[in-house]
Amino acid sequence: MAEIPSYGCFLSAEAATFLLSLPRQRQKKVIDLVERIAAPPGLVSDYQTTESKDRPIENLLMEEFLFTYWIDQPSKEVQVTDILEV
């Protein structure tokens, strides 16, 4: 059986800046976690909010990071808008 491909992952400028501020080991960890978010069948977020365009925004706590993202189903992309260390 063919494997279902992961969605593409894109980081906002804020998320990329946060990622680049981390030591290399922690950068790799965050990248692995983002890839898990984009892998099928996908993870269920901890809670959902809505932005001004009425787009659902997912919020997921994984290990010690809170990921804020939205899923563009037609384009098969995960748009990570923010990453916080908690």
HELIX and SHEET records of a PDB file:
HELIX    1   1 ALA A   13  SER A   21  1                                   9    
HELIX    2   2 ARG A   24  ALA A   38  1                                  15    
SHEET    1   A 5 GLY A   8  LEU A  11  0                                        
SHEET    2   A 5 GLU A  77  GLU A  85  1                                        
SHEET    3   A 5 PHE A  65  ASP A  72 -1                                        
SHEET    4   A 5 PRO A  56  MET A  62 -1                                        
SHEET    5   A 5 TYR A  47  THR A  50 -1                                        
END                                                                             
